[in-house]
Amino acid sequence: MLHLAGHARAGQARRADGVWRRAPGQPGEAPVWEHPAGTAKGPTLSPLYRTAPQAALADPALHRLLALLDALRTGRARERTLAAKLMEAELMQFDPGADGDAHASR
């Protein structure tokens, strides 16, 4: 279950910044993961796994993917659409040979 109640401090950039910066809204509206060293504020969002925030600190690429996944699972329609496009672009970096039409061959 997603936990969006209350506000929490989050780790540095513990948000899907690419999505939340482009979407309309007020500062502090972007959901954040709780983290003891956090500086950002926003509605608390439970990570997919309890150690995900710590793993994201160690791997910027993982952080971007997890943040986009959070935008997909909790964002409004505009944020989900933007997150899907950004997620596709991120994943294409891992498989540049993919043409984005994988379902057409089935």
C-alpha positions as semicolon CSV with decimal commas, in nm:
position;residue;x (nm);y (nm);z (nm)
1;M;0,000;0,000;0,000
2;L;0,124;0,349;-0,081
3;H;0,168;0,577;0,214
4;L;0,122;0,940;0,113
5;A;-0,005;1,078;0,440
6;G;0,200;1,332;0,625
7;H;0,520;1,503;0,524
8;A;0,872;1,376;0,568
9;R;1,228;1,479;0,501
10;A;1,384;1,291;0,215
11;G;1,733;1,217;0,099
12;Q;1,886;1,444;-0,160
13;A;1,675;1,422;-0,475
14;R;1,474;1,126;-0,350
15;R;1,208;1,228;-0,601
16;A;1,139;1,162;-0,965
17;D;1,283;1,504;-1,035
18;G;1,254;1,478;-1,412
19;V;0,881;1,427;-1,375
20;W;0,798;1,648;-1,079
21;R;1,001;1,946;-1,205
22;R;0,808;1,942;-1,535
23;A;0,465;1,882;-1,386
24;P;0,265;2,171;-1,247
25;G;0,241;2,206;-0,874
26;Q;0,380;2,374;-0,570
27;P;0,722;2,311;-0,414
28;G;0,700;2,031;-0,159
29;E;0,422;1,848;-0,343
30;A;0,651;1,584;-0,494
31;P;0,645;1,259;-0,297
32;V;0,965;1,165;-0,115
33;W;1,116;0,861;0,056
34;E;1,196;0,907;0,422
35;H;1,570;0,920;0,484
36;P;1,762;1,035;0,793
37;A;2,000;1,254;0,591
38;G;1,720;1,401;0,383
39;T;1,680;1,767;0,299
40;A;1,374;1,769;0,071
41;K;1,020;1,779;0,206
42;G;0,705;1,633;0,061
43;P;0,436;1,370;0,109
44;T;0,586;1,043;0,232
45;L;0,594;0,760;-0,021
46;S;0,683;0,408;0,085
47;P;0,958;0,269;-0,137
48;L;0,901;-0,059;-0,323
49;Y;1,150;-0,223;-0,089
50;R;1,280;-0,100;0,247
51;T;1,643;-0,074;0,129
52;A;1,564;0,093;-0,204
53;P;1,651;0,446;-0,084
54;Q;1,995;0,331;0,036
55;A;2,058;0,142;-0,290
56;A;1,952;0,450;-0,486
57;L;2,210;0,659;-0,300
58;A;2,482;0,428;-0,430
59;D;2,359;0,406;-0,791
60;P;2,228;0,715;-0,975
61;A;2,087;0,506;-1,263
62;L;1,890;0,289;-1,019
63;H;1,770;0,603;-0,844
64;R;1,634;0,747;-1,171
65;L;1,453;0,421;-1,254
66;L;1,303;0,381;-0,907
67;A;1,194;0,744;-0,899
68;L;1,027;0,710;-1,239
69;L;0,858;0,390;-1,124
70;D;0,724;0,579;-0,823
71;A;0,588;0,848;-1,056
72;L;0,420;0,575;-1,262
73;R;0,257;0,416;-0,959
74;T;0,150;0,731;-0,774
75;G;0,141;1,022;-1,017
76;R;-0,155;1,188;-1,177
77;A;-0,227;1,123;-1,546
78;R;0,011;1,392;-1,675
79;E;0,294;1,274;-1,447
80;R;0,239;0,909;-1,538
81;T;0,249;0,990;-1,910
82;L;0,570;1,187;-1,872
83;A;0,722;0,921;-1,645
84;A;0,644;0,649;-1,903
85;K;0,824;0,846;-2,175
86;L;1,123;0,915;-1,951
87;M;1,133;0,551;-1,834
88;E;1,136;0,432;-2,195
89;A;1,426;0,667;-2,273
90;E;1,617;0,542;-1,966
91;L;1,563;0,177;-2,057
92;M;1,665;0,236;-2,419
93;Q;2,007;0,338;-2,288
94;F;2,050;-0,018;-2,160
95;D;1,933;-0,175;-2,488
96;P;1,998;0,069;-2,772
97;G;1,915;-0,204;-3,027
98;A;1,553;-0,217;-2,913
99;D;1,322;-0,044;-3,155
100;G;1,036;0,014;-2,911
101;D;0,810;-0,207;-3,124
102;A;0,876;-0,537;-2,946
103;H;0,507;-0,622;-2,922
104;A;0,455;-0,597;-3,299
105;S;0,651;-0,917;-3,365
106;R;0,427;-1,130;-3,142
